[in-house]
Amino acid sequence: MTKNLKKSGKAHDLTGRLGYIAVALMFALQVLVFLILRDSSYPQVHDNLDLFVPHYRMMKLNGAWFAHGVKLPVMHGLNRDLFGSEFLLYNVLYIFLPDIAAYLLGYFIKIAVGFLSFLLLARDMCGSRQAYLQRRAVLVPVAAAYAMIPVFPTYGIAFTSVPLVIWIIRRIYYGEGLAFGRTPDRKWKKALPWVCLFLYPCLSYFSYHGFFILCYMCVAVIILWIRDKKFPARVFFAIVVLSLGYIAFEYRLFAAMLLDNTVTIRTTMEHGEISFAEALKTGALEFVNASFHSEDSHTYLVLPIAALGFLAANIKHISEKRPKDIIKDPVNLILLWIALNCLNFGLYQYAPYRHILETLVPQLTGFEFARTAYFNTFLWYALAAVILCRLAKSKKAAAVIIAVAAAAVVMLVPQVYNDFYYTVYNHAYRIIKHKETSTVNYREFYSRELFDRVKDDIDYDGSWSVAYGLHPGILNYNGIASLDGYLGMYPQEYKDKWLEVEKPAFEGSPSLGQYFEDWGARVCLYSGSDENTYAPMRYTEYEDMRLVADMAALKELDCRYIFSRTEFSNADELGLVKLGDWNGAQNGSPYEIIVYELDGSN
């Protein structure tokens, strides 16, 4: 009997070690792939390479990261304050490092922060070191899965740092400092959690997570007050400290939201007018699949684990005639939190519900209250950790294998921002098929050498320009002043001006016209025939070769150049002067750039 127990214990230890090895190999493989390929990697373009990376490089080229009262060369000159804070950790990388190095380092920091903060909170929740060590074999691969979730890259650290802020708040609530189970013996140790809480916003982002963290904390104050029959003063003051931290680190955002009276496109954005039944269906789909920017791969393995864990836990409570435990069970509480986040996500697209929120807080009109769903990326994996730790009590090997499988799913399933998957896929395709995919890599997307050659040949002097067949962000990245661009908050007045430029195109492109009028963040020259002309593809074939735009309105915005990937069939009719075309093959670029000058723009 004793020998069998020893063998069983050794088998459990071996399974745990294999789990650690599997996680180490997953991390090492990603580091190896990206360090070797670097700017030949294939990050997702949408809301990533076409948005934040060019903005950060534009600020760097113009020395505007720490500047005040300056206009940036995008959309006819936008206030620097509308762009990223210089004090967020992810943004700091772009201030001091080359952009590809900043991008990849940000990717690895996001994984490191998620992995360590998940384990830190798990250690705290376990209570004792021994309890944590008993569960560590399961917690490590679940933490790895959470850390690798393919979320919005620019705010990846904000996503994966959620367990960290929960841990800090718990330290404050229990008054134990940063040590486990010990009351600080010195004043500076007592202050450490408060300092960490104030500094936390440098990892976070107010619009995506900060606002909702503060809301959840307010709810926690009410719940704790009722439960403990004592006002939770520490948590209340933690709200104050964290709020001050967000204001300090993102002062530009708060100034733009609260102190600037400029009417922005946020006030006219349409967020959907669906029925109540459709809103409930949307929330249910969010529960199953997760939304864009936060596709955490929970659908494939974590969701079935959650369903089985939910059934097992509640059948046990009922069979043992302990119905009160159903209410207190962490599995049920976490699932309820997830469900409420999903319900809010769906209802936000139901106009009466949304208008109530906007009436209560008019300054936040246009604010995406549906982003509570972003917290489900953490909650799903916290739920998986709870269920698998329970399973490990009787079947440790099975629990560890499932946890490792969950991490493998996150790493290998092709979700939107799974840069590792798409990088490996595109390079494997080229090696096996001996040809390129239609997708462009990081270096090809921006084609820096090609645009440097074009600028030299036309003696570019900083004149206002627009792009066609290209994301405007490519112009921003390459130091070309653009009248077009992509930004979620800019003056409504400029949107109205651009609508005049695009009116002729929208007559033949009703869906694109509706897309721009309802949202308006993507300012560019649209097709006159409902074609997507700015898709970042290696090869372009347009059915409609015309440029359909109001040239007079474009000239009023001081436009001089059009950088295009296609030769316009009506260039002479529009009064466009072709300055030349540049094939990017010699510069390792898939683009052929044709530059037009507006007649009389000099």
Summary of the structure (lengths in Angstrom):
residues: 602
radius of gyration: 26.4
end to end distance: 93.1
largest distance: 94.7
contacts: 1973
relative contact order: 0.11
helix: 64%
strand: 7%
